[in-house]
């Protein structure tokens, strides 16, 4: 039986990956960051919370990283933990660099210090391409990062490559383009849209505020993308791969399809708020996954409209369950705006 260590197991990708590896018969350890309010809802939603061994670590604390590797003694390490919200990186550029960039170096150095022979996967990102004017982007396209998050991820990408070449470690970078699901955090635009559309449909809210409708991205289904991560570590030699759909859609396309799912006209409910615009906008991102298809045998299955529909319907279901007084694992109570809605409704019920 193989053993895997997943950093950031409580996130969207970490939870889906844990589910996949458990199905493949792995013994799974997952790291998480200690918070005042535990954030295990994704693992609970997928019914894997009780099937993995959880280890608290902090990516700025080398001692805790060393301890996690000693405790798990993994055959494979999947590094997903990061400050992963681009918008927050403009507000917290230094901590983003410390966690998202140097955290990868600390993990790799801990592996080297302990003499670990584990295969290492690093979660890279299409944000590395930033303002590049080449479409589509592949493994040979130059990087032009346009956010503190992307700059930190660029360091993470190259330090992984350096340890691979300098210390003969099996270390692979997955350059994943945007991948979404109903497990996406509410701070990300796709889930913000699906969640808001659900509330508007059910009469809980009236409007959706968006910063930039014209931004274009390559959106795929996260549950399919974690399978590509696993495939990368099953190869004889480590390499870097773009994982994408080779299709591009605008935020406006996402919004329109989301409202269509519930039979509403998006123009009746959407307003533009410049507060949500980034200081720097990336170019149009569309990934060429040819290498992954040829060498890994991986290709996307879920189409854009199907993905949007899936996310909206799940959020409608969640809010309906909440309105009916049912208890279930979800993330809304962890966000100030959502918790205010929940608290306000509870007070009204008591009147």
Steps between C-alpha positions, in 0.01 A plus 500: 500500500638841402493794734438857386542830683279784375579850620192721507265202509208718614493697173305418185783309329628339816158360588435362151850351488453334838178345373675374185799351681280325756310338215833380362586336832747757633565574863441878505646761733390861463639819645288793609556840658370545852219758507263621768222344292595164341438490126430135427170539316630377161640181648173446684299568183699233314472257794877465535559698820519188718711309247813718498760581764516875561822678596511871596787693339597855413695561180712765670598254775767256376472287813135417437577417137777261602269338753225446241738313271636290786150411619364405159813351336335551160563344161346805335464862613241727340569862587175697478523729803536869420347843537313437178267798455645745248305797634628450855858487375484870407393574857751259657796475260764418761310219673403362157868478411588340832228236473441440130859548384738416782265238642582279202873547557462406867313184405756395237789575733333296774474207259867537406610528864308187598616308194142444388459316170137605465380619162408867522219687323491879508177683421597769250247724326403665173538833681871459426431609141350828616514762226646273231353565154532144367197269461469225594764465770704181538802376695737709285310829516693773691367606840397861574336493847263789577425461874690434823335157502632420151847627589504274807381208289776574247758456777322181606511370142871570450611375843324171422685482168829585675464223757408255225810581299739579785423211735358242260160512671179384336330840500227599253314825439135495399417825321127485558269747335188611687315199634173539682233304685235536765785463752665824383534771764253788498782751446555368146294663226341180365364391838407858585285495186339161559431580866351843420283361220363239742413769756340721236295210369370429851430866580774530762689768306427718199833587335842363410795742499784420259827682433581405141267312267749490212774293667546171313615172650536132421264330748492127572362263763725463807411137568645405159812710550612319816516179300761668278703578814504133594593400143804729509645311797446161334746580220854361481653847481379828651378772268280810484154498343231750403153380605219690327207472258634711209173696514458856620193674639442843652364576846196633314454155340512342845250751640259459208506121517458505877186713482368294208524193723235646731294666224601860570639782284844594631468863389217550750721413796867579427679824586864599445702600805855624435594400854528141383746574218862395541777764495650299212296284264643193331457433130270242349589155628443187290705187559634248250490159670649308205801378699278367781282320247795341322714405802245452778197398301302774674237727348204697641148358482269758659401788271465862608119521503475173689745628761308825554169314526646255751630778725180706494274202567711394798485848653124519446472164675709624793296814555175303469626256763593788727157664451345167600702494821731214404853467635780411257867581433550819299706816506250788515517541881876566468454818292388832656243592233345154496498467879320836524230365269473183708486691830249754371269225378524313829404817690200553272386143565502565876283815474 
